Amino acid sequence: MRRRHALATVLAATAARPAAAAPTAAPAECVVPAKAGGGFDLSCRLAQQMLAGERSVTLRYLPGGIGALAYTTVVGRQSGDAAQIVAFSSGSLLNLAQGRFGPHTEADVRWLAVVGTDYGVIAVRKDAPWRTLRDLARALHADPRAVAFGAGGTIGSQDWFKAALLARAAGVGHKRMRFVAFEGGGEALAALEGGHVQVVTGDAAEVQQQLARHDGVRLLAVLSEQRLPGLFAQVPTAREQGFDIVWPTARGFYLGPQVPEAAARAWTESFRRAMAAPGYAAMRAAHGLHAQTLTGPELQQFIAARMQVYRALAAELGVPRR
């Protein structure tokens, strides 16, 4: 209870802090390409807060295909809208690598900024019989059909990959595991609390918000190189428990491909200033993200490198390209 109260206090205090100055740029919209409550929602709320001194940002929810609908809409009908940014994550890049966004590729939008990184987690209900990741792996090995994974994404999504990698580490072919897809991490966590699935492979930031409101979720592992600070300090990594599974999730934003160059540069500079501000680290942490800031050429290099990694991983697990 003390942890939840402390986190809620931090979130409330951060959200209530007034902007440093009145907005000077035109109002803008941040598209959340999923239902409320997941990582994309958190990203847009962070953008809304970090840019408050320069422009007002409203949120618009556009779920569909775990980002596919938003991507195709921006590439097509709204390609030149300079007042609209769209949240993306490493999961978006993974979907692009598999051809899940139709004929579009990573070259079809303007990548704007990465504002932080998240890490995968393995979550169960608080009353689940498994106390460690090894306990869960043993149960999977004994009867893969007795454990249902839930996640914000379909087969081939990043949350599916987390489950598939765990199943493989447990000595179970990923094609034998039970997997239930939801439209966003918020829905998956609600299903976990409701007992409709037994395990959720999600992200730490999503679960952090859940723990601030409820007490029915327990973490077996974080998929980071080292333990995460704060709320997750007592949660062991998968590596600590003998499973070499690490899954970082970059979170950021992109623009339509026809946004004028001057407007794109203005957006980039706005994000650079916001991420360099003294209070940004605390603001980012309150939204469950960790240090990673990328814009410009560094961001383009990051996108290219991750696309190579994801294409190779999809081929390794036999996920067909669409």
C-alpha positions in Angstrom: 0.0 0.0 0.0 2.8 2.4 0.8 4.4 1.8 -2.6 1.2 2.5 -4.4 0.5 5.6 -2.4 4.0 6.9 -3.0 3.8 6.4 -6.7 0.4 8.0 -6.9 1.7 11.0 -5.1 4.6 11.3 -7.5 2.3 11.1 -10.5 -0.1 13.6 -9.1 2.6 16.1 -8.2 4.3 15.8 -11.6 1.0 16.2 -13.5 0.0 19.2 -11.4 3.2 21.1 -11.9 2.4 24.2 -14.0 4.1 24.8 -17.4 7.2 26.9 -17.4 5.6 29.3 -19.8 2.4 29.8 -21.8 2.3 27.7 -25.0 3.8 29.6 -28.0 3.2 27.1 -30.9 0.0 26.1 -32.5 -2.1 23.4 -30.7 -1.2 19.8 -31.7 -2.6 16.3 -31.4 -0.8 13.2 -30.3 -2.3 10.0 -31.8 -2.5 7.0 -29.5 -2.6 4.0 -31.8 -4.3 1.7 -29.3 -7.0 1.9 -26.6 -6.4 3.8 -23.4 -4.2 2.4 -20.7 -1.2 1.0 -22.5 2.2 2.2 -23.4 1.2 4.4 -26.4 -1.2 6.2 -24.0 1.7 6.8 -21.6 3.9 8.1 -24.4 1.3 10.7 -25.5 0.6 11.8 -21.9 4.4 12.3 -21.5 4.5 14.4 -24.7 1.5 16.4 -23.5 3.4 17.2 -20.3 6.9 17.7 -21.5 5.8 20.1 -24.3 3.3 22.0 -22.2 5.6 25.1 -22.1 5.6 25.3 -25.9 2.2 24.1 -27.1 -0.9 22.4 -25.9 -1.3 18.8 -27.0 -4.5 16.8 -27.0 -4.8 13.0 -27.3 -6.7 11.1 -29.9 -7.2 7.3 -29.7 -6.9 5.4 -33.0 -6.8 1.7 -32.2 -6.5 -0.9 -34.9 -3.9 -3.5 -35.8 -1.6 -2.5 -32.9 -0.5 0.7 -34.7 -1.3 -0.3 -38.3 -4.4 1.8 -38.7 -2.6 4.9 -37.4 0.4 4.3 -39.6 -1.6 3.8 -42.8 -3.7 6.9 -41.9 -0.7 9.1 -41.4 1.1 7.8 -44.5 -2.1 8.3 -46.6 -4.8 10.8 -45.7 -2.9 12.8 -43.1 0.6 12.7 -44.5 1.2 16.5 -44.4 -0.4 17.3 -41.1 2.2 19.2 -39.2 0.0 19.5 -36.1 -0.1 15.7 -35.5 2.4 13.4 -33.9 1.9 9.6 -33.5 3.3 7.5 -30.7 5.4 4.5 -31.6 7.4 1.8 -29.8 9.9 -0.9 -30.6 6.8 -3.0 -31.1 5.8 -0.8 -34.0 9.2 -1.4 -35.7 8.8 -5.2 -35.1 5.4 -5.1 -36.8 6.9 -3.1 -39.7 9.7 -5.7 -40.0 7.1 -8.4 -40.5 5.1 -6.4 -43.1 2.1 -6.0 -40.7 1.5 -2.4 -41.7 0.5 -3.3 -45.2 2.8 -2.2 -48.0 4.5 0.5 -45.9 8.0 0.4 -44.5 10.1 2.3 -42.0 11.0 4.7 -44.8 7.4 6.0 -45.1 7.3 8.4 -42.1 9.4 11.0 -40.5 10.9 9.6 -37.3 10.8 12.4 -34.8 12.2 11.4 -31.4 12.7 8.6 -28.9 12.0 10.0 -25.4 12.8 7.0 -23.2 13.0 3.3 -23.0 10.8 0.7 -21.3 11.5 -2.9 -20.5 9.5 -6.1 -20.8 8.1 -7.8 -17.7 6.5 -11.1 -16.9 3.4 -10.5 -14.7 1.0 -12.8 -12.9 -1.9 -12.3 -10.6 -0.9 -11.7 -7.0 -2.5 -15.1 -6.0 -0.7 -17.1 -8.7 1.0 -20.3 -7.6 4.3 -19.3 -9.2 6.8 -17.3 -7.1 9.7 -17.2 -9.5 10.2 -17.3 -13.3 11.7 -20.8 -12.9 8.4 -21.9 -11.2 6.5 -20.7 -14.3 8.9 -22.3 -16.7 8.4 -25.6 -14.9 4.7 -25.3 -15.2 5.0 -24.5 -18.9 7.2 -27.5 -19.5 4.9 -29.8 -17.7 1.7 -28.6 -19.5 2.0 -25.7 -22.0 -1.8 -25.6 -22.5 -2.5 -25.0 -18.8 -1.0 -21.5 -18.9 -2.6 -18.8 -21.0 -0.5 -15.8 -21.9 -2.2 -12.5 -22.5 -0.7 -9.5 -24.2 -1.4 -6.3 -26.1 -0.8 -7.6 -29.6 -1.4 -10.6 -31.9 1.0 -13.4 -32.8 4.2 -11.8 -34.0 3.8 -8.7 -31.7 6.6 -7.8 -29.3 4.6 -9.1 -26.3 4.1 -12.4 -28.2 7.8 -12.6 -28.8 8.5 -12.2 -25.0 6.1 -15.1 -24.3 7.6 -17.2 -27.2 11.2 -16.6 -25.9 10.2 -17.7 -22.4 8.4 -20.8 -23.8 11.5 -21.7 -25.8 13.7 -21.2 -22.7 11.4 -23.6 -20.8 11.9 -26.2 -23.5 8.5 -25.8 -25.1 7.9 -25.0 -28.7 6.3 -21.6 -29.0 3.6 -23.0 -31.3 2.3 -25.1 -28.3 1.8 -22.2 -26.0 -1.7 -20.6 -25.4 -1.8 -16.9 -26.3 -4.7 -14.4 -26.1 -4.4 -11.2 -28.0 -5.7 -7.8 -26.8 -5.8 -4.4 -28.3 -3.3 -2.8 -25.9 -1.5 -3.6 -22.6 -4.3 -2.0 -20.5 -6.8 -4.6 -21.7 -4.3 -7.5 -21.2 -3.7 -6.4 -17.6 -7.4 -6.1 -16.9 -7.9 -9.7 -18.3 -5.1 -10.8 -15.9 -6.7 -9.3 -12.9 -10.1 -10.8 -14.0 -8.5 -14.3 -14.2 -9.1 -14.7 -17.9 -5.4 -15.3 -18.6 -2.7 -16.5 -16.2 0.4 -14.5 -17.4 0.9 -11.2 -19.1 4.0 -10.4 -21.0 3.9 -6.6 -21.0 6.0 -3.6 -20.2 7.2 -2.1 -16.9 5.7 1.3 -17.5 2.2 -0.2 -18.1 2.4 -2.3 -15.0 3.7 0.6 -13.0 0.5 2.5 -13.7 -1.5 -0.6 -12.8 0.3 -1.0 -9.5 -0.6 2.7 -8.7 -4.3 1.9 -8.9 -4.6 -1.8 -8.0 -2.8 -4.4 -5.9 -3.7 -7.6 -7.8 -0.6 -8.0 -10.0 2.8 -9.5 -9.1 6.0 -9.4 -11.2 8.1 -12.5 -11.7 10.8 -10.8 -13.8 11.9 -7.7 -15.6 13.5 -8.2 -19.0 16.3 -5.7 -18.5 20.1 -6.1 -18.3 20.1 -5.0 -14.6 17.4 -4.5 -12.0 15.3 -1.4 -12.5 15.2 1.3 -9.8 12.3 2.4 -7.6 9.2 0.3 -7.7 10.9 -2.6 -9.4 14.1 -2.7 -7.3 13.1 -6.0 -5.7 12.1 -7.7 -8.9 14.8 -9.9 -10.3 15.8 -9.9 -14.0 15.2 -12.9 -16.1 18.9 -13.3 -16.4 19.3 -13.5 -12.6 16.9 -16.5 -12.7 18.8 -18.3 -15.5 16.9 -17.1 -18.6 18.8 -15.0 -21.1 15.9 -12.8 -22.2 16.3 -9.1 -22.5 13.6 -6.9 -24.1 14.0 -3.1 -24.2 11.2 -1.1 -25.7 12.0 2.4 -27.0 9.1 4.8 -27.0 8.8 7.9 -29.2 7.0 9.7 -32.0 6.8 10.1 -35.7 5.3 12.6 -38.2 3.7 12.2 -41.6 6.0 11.9 -44.6 4.8 15.1 -46.2 5.1 17.4 -43.2 7.1 20.5 -44.3 10.8 20.5 -43.5 10.6 23.6 -41.4 7.7 22.2 -39.3 9.6 18.9 -38.8 12.7 20.8 -37.6 10.6 22.8 -35.2 9.2 19.6 -33.7 12.6 18.1 -33.3 13.9 21.2 -31.6 10.9 21.2 -29.2 11.7 17.7 -28.2 15.4 18.3 -27.8 14.7 21.3 -25.5 12.1 19.4 -23.5 14.4 16.4 -23.0 17.3 18.6 -22.0 15.2 20.5 -19.3 16.3 19.9 -15.7 13.0 18.3 -14.6 12.7 15.9 -17.5 14.4 12.9 -15.9 11.9 13.0 -13.0 9.0 13.5 -15.4 10.1 10.5 -17.6 10.6 8.3 -14.5 7.0 9.2 -13.3 5.8 7.7 -16.6 7.8 4.6 -16.0 10.5 5.2 -18.6 14.3 5.1 -18.4 17.0 7.2 -20.1 17.2 7.1 -23.8 16.9 10.3 -25.9 17.3 10.2 -29.7 16.6 12.6 -32.5 18.0 13.4 -35.9 20.7 11.1 -37.5 21.2 9.1 -34.3 17.5 8.2 -34.3 17.6 7.2 -38.0 20.6 4.9 -37.3 18.8 3.4 -34.3 15.7 2.7 -36.4 17.8 1.0 -39.1 19.6 -1.1 -36.6 16.5 -2.3 -34.8 14.8 -3.2 -38.1 17.7 -5.5 -38.9 17.5 -7.2 -35.4 13.7 -7.7 -35.7 13.8 -9.1 -39.2 16.4 -11.6 -38.0 14.4 -12.5 -34.9 11.2 -13.0 -36.8 13.0 -15.4 -39.2 14.6 -17.2 -36.3 11.2 -18.0 -34.8 9.6 -18.8 -38.1 7.1 -15.9 -38.1 6.1 -15.5 -41.7 6.3 -12.0 -43.3 3.0 -10.7 -44.5 
